[in-house]
Amino acid sequence: MTLDPVHVEGIADLASAIARTVDDSDHPDLARTVWDEYLPLYDDGPVVETLGEKRLRAADVEDAALSDPPFETVHGVDSGTINPTTFRNGLVVDVAQAAMAAVPSDLDLHRARHLVATVHASDATLSFGEDWDTYDDGYSRRRVLHAPRVSRFAEGVVHALSLYLAESTHALYHANVVSDLLVLDGPLYPTELMSWRERDRELAALAAEATPRAVVENYVRLVETFVERGVPVVGFVKTATGTTVTSALRDRGVRSPWPDDAALFRRLLERREDGERMTDRLTFTSWLVSRGGTDGTFAATGDAFGVERRLDPEAYEVATLYVYDPRVDVCYRVEAPRAAVVDRTDRDALTRQVVHDVAVGRGPPPAVEKADELARIGRAEKASLRRKFEQRLDSERVRTYDEVRWEE
């Protein structure tokens, strides 16, 4: 049933009432004050620190798109899942597939996959082994992972473990084919998994177990591999939700109207003229080192999730670059290990590559978009895979009313 026009107008009137109490006209000035006066940010040591000169920069969209990129080839990695599925026999399962894409294309590489099926079961005696099984004429590998038991959060646990294990293993397995630049679709480290230690007591206990720590270790070894080879690896975060800066501002009594750091940097980087957003230039910050929130895990003084670090601890710290695309009104966060951007020449090359790729792709870098397409499991495929699981497990999945309602 559609809304009657009178109710549409009633809802619109509510929006008008809200608008009368909200005045964001001073937000651009406040954002600039934060940039000028509060960064670098300290709290018993530097929480957000600048790398090199602190600057706000802009690049003409057309010029950036037509410029010669610093790196001849760019590889992207992504992982997609069927989403957590609960069965009547008590199993909770999610399956992830990871793929790597290359620009220019490499069809043999695009064929390769890593598949991970993570299973949460009430029976703690189940064991699926730890070996990878090769299939598809040797192009791909797969395995089953037994998730640690939890009384709650089973769906979130199997999802995170599948997603991150598939992605990190695939990236490590094919690291040798990357000669110029690797871009992960998402953060540099598995932040969702790492946040377990702060979210809930049961999740914190789970995070201390061997399986989650082994997944985080994959990302540590990935960073080490690329730092030692002198090849940069970055994470491209499309939807950044961190609150390191905004939370620190509130702690200092600064009225911070932004829900997260990306919203702050979006307002800082947005350009307006006569009330209209200008869309001819991409704007971006200089590089910052972040040690707040989950980024603090890999600060030099952090515990690295209990994983042994083989390089100087500072090499693993998270360096960030915010890039704002006014054409779509989105602010992206780019993450790199500090070691990859400590040199000015390396910073400049990565910045130019990211700005070029965003200008060309009108969004994430083309290598990331291509990896996303390869790894994505479509809605029809998800439904088909769930039916196959029902048949082979001899157990129907537990359906919710929302699935019935929306015919999922």
Secondary structure in CASP SS format (residue, H / E / C, confidence):
PFRMAT SS
TARGET T0000
AUTHOR 0000-0000-0000
METHOD secondary structure of the structure
MODEL  1
M C 1.00
T C 1.00
L C 1.00
D C 1.00
P H 1.00
V H 1.00
H H 1.00
V H 1.00
E H 1.00
G H 1.00
I H 1.00
A H 1.00
D H 1.00
L H 1.00
A H 1.00
S H 1.00
A H 1.00
I H 1.00
A H 1.00
R H 1.00
T H 1.00
V C 1.00
D C 1.00
D C 1.00
S C 1.00
D C 1.00
H H 1.00
P H 1.00
D H 1.00
L H 1.00
A H 1.00
R H 1.00
T H 1.00
V H 1.00
W H 1.00
D H 1.00
E H 1.00
Y H 1.00
L C 1.00
P C 1.00
L E 1.00
Y E 1.00
D C 1.00
D C 1.00
G C 1.00
P E 1.00
V E 1.00
V E 1.00
E E 1.00
T E 1.00
L C 1.00
G C 1.00
E C 1.00
K C 1.00
R C 1.00
L E 1.00
R E 1.00
A E 1.00
A E 1.00
D E 1.00
V H 1.00
E H 1.00
D H 1.00
A H 1.00
A H 1.00
L H 1.00
S C 1.00
D C 1.00
P C 1.00
P C 1.00
F C 1.00
E C 1.00
T C 1.00
V E 1.00
H E 1.00
G E 1.00
V E 1.00
D E 1.00
S E 1.00
G E 1.00
T E 1.00
I C 1.00
N C 1.00
P C 1.00
T E 1.00
T E 1.00
F E 1.00
R C 1.00
N C 1.00
G C 1.00
L C 1.00
V E 1.00
V E 1.00
D E 1.00
V E 1.00
A E 1.00
Q E 1.00
A E 1.00
A E 1.00
M E 1.00
A E 1.00
A E 1.00
V E 1.00
P C 1.00
S C 1.00
D C 1.00
L H 1.00
D H 1.00
L H 1.00
H H 1.00
R H 1.00
A C 1.00
R C 1.00
H E 1.00
L E 1.00
V E 1.00
A E 1.00
T E 1.00
V E 1.00
H E 1.00
A C 1.00
S C 1.00
D C 1.00
A C 1.00
T C 1.00
L C 1.00
S C 1.00
F C 1.00
G C 1.00
E C 1.00
D C 1.00
W C 1.00
D E 1.00
T E 1.00
Y E 1.00
D C 1.00
D C 1.00
G C 1.00
Y C 1.00
S E 1.00
R E 1.00
R E 1.00
R E 1.00
V E 1.00
L E 1.00
H E 1.00
A C 1.00
P C 1.00
R C 1.00
V C 1.00
S C 1.00
R C 1.00
F C 1.00
A H 1.00
E H 1.00
G H 1.00
V H 1.00
V H 1.00
H H 1.00
A H 1.00
L H 1.00
S H 1.00
L H 1.00
Y H 1.00
L H 1.00
A H 1.00
E H 1.00
S H 1.00
T H 1.00
H H 1.00
A H 1.00
L H 1.00
Y H 1.00
H C 1.00
A H 1.00
N H 1.00
V H 1.00
V C 1.00
S C 1.00
D C 1.00
L C 1.00
L E 1.00
V E 1.00
L E 1.00
D E 1.00
G C 1.00
P C 1.00
L C 1.00
Y C 1.00
P C 1.00
T H 1.00
E H 1.00
L H 1.00
M H 1.00
S C 1.00
W H 1.00
R H 1.00
E H 1.00
R H 1.00
D C 1.00
R H 1.00
E H 1.00
L H 1.00
A H 1.00
A H 1.00
L H 1.00
A H 1.00
A C 1.00
E C 1.00
A H 1.00
T H 1.00
P H 1.00
R H 1.00
A H 1.00
V H 1.00
V H 1.00
E H 1.00
N H 1.00
Y H 1.00
V H 1.00
R H 1.00
L H 1.00
V H 1.00
E H 1.00
T H 1.00
F H 1.00
V H 1.00
E H 1.00
R H 1.00
G C 1.00
V C 1.00
P C 1.00
V E 1.00
V E 1.00
G E 1.00
F E 1.00
V E 1.00
K C 1.00
T C 1.00
A C 1.00
T C 1.00
G C 1.00
T C 1.00
T H 1.00
V H 1.00
T H 1.00
S H 1.00
A H 1.00
L H 1.00
R H 1.00
D H 1.00
R C 1.00
G C 1.00
V C 1.00
R C 1.00
S C 1.00
P C 1.00
W C 1.00
P C 1.00
D C 1.00
D H 1.00
A H 1.00
A H 1.00
L H 1.00
F H 1.00
R H 1.00
R H 1.00
L H 1.00
L H 1.00
E C 1.00
R C 1.00
R E 1.00
E E 1.00
D C 1.00
G C 1.00
E E 1.00
R E 1.00
M C 1.00
T C 1.00
D C 1.00
R E 1.00
L E 1.00
T E 1.00
F E 1.00
T E 1.00
S C 1.00
W C 1.00
L E 1.00
V E 1.00
S E 1.00
R C 1.00
G C 1.00
G H 1.00
T H 1.00
D H 1.00
G H 1.00
T H 1.00
F H 1.00
A C 1.00
A C 1.00
T C 1.00
G C 1.00
D C 1.00
A H 1.00
F H 1.00
G H 1.00
V C 1.00
E C 1.00
R C 1.00
R C 1.00
L C 1.00
D C 1.00
P H 1.00
E H 1.00
A H 1.00
Y H 1.00
E C 1.00
V E 1.00
A E 1.00
T E 1.00
L E 1.00
Y E 1.00
V E 1.00
Y E 1.00
D E 1.00
P C 1.00
R C 1.00
V C 1.00
D C 1.00
V E 1.00
C E 1.00
Y E 1.00
R E 1.00
V E 1.00
E E 1.00
A E 1.00
P E 1.00
R H 1.00
A H 1.00
A H 1.00
V H 1.00
V C 1.00
D C 1.00
R H 1.00
T H 1.00
D H 1.00
R H 1.00
D H 1.00
A H 1.00
L H 1.00
T H 1.00
R H 1.00
Q H 1.00
V H 1.00
V H 1.00
H H 1.00
D H 1.00
V H 1.00
A H 1.00
V H 1.00
G H 1.00
R C 1.00
G C 1.00
P C 1.00
P C 1.00
P H 1.00
A H 1.00
V H 1.00
E H 1.00
K H 1.00
A H 1.00
D H 1.00
E H 1.00
L H 1.00
A H 1.00
R C 1.00
I C 1.00
G C 1.00
R H 1.00
A H 1.00
E H 1.00
K H 1.00
A H 1.00
S H 1.00
L H 1.00
R H 1.00
R H 1.00
K H 1.00
F H 1.00
E H 1.00
Q H 1.00
R H 1.00
L H 1.00
D C 1.00
S C 1.00
E C 1.00
R E 1.00
V C 1.00
R C 1.00
T C 1.00
Y H 1.00
D H 1.00
E H 1.00
V H 1.00
R H 1.00
W H 1.00
E C 1.00
E C 1.00
END
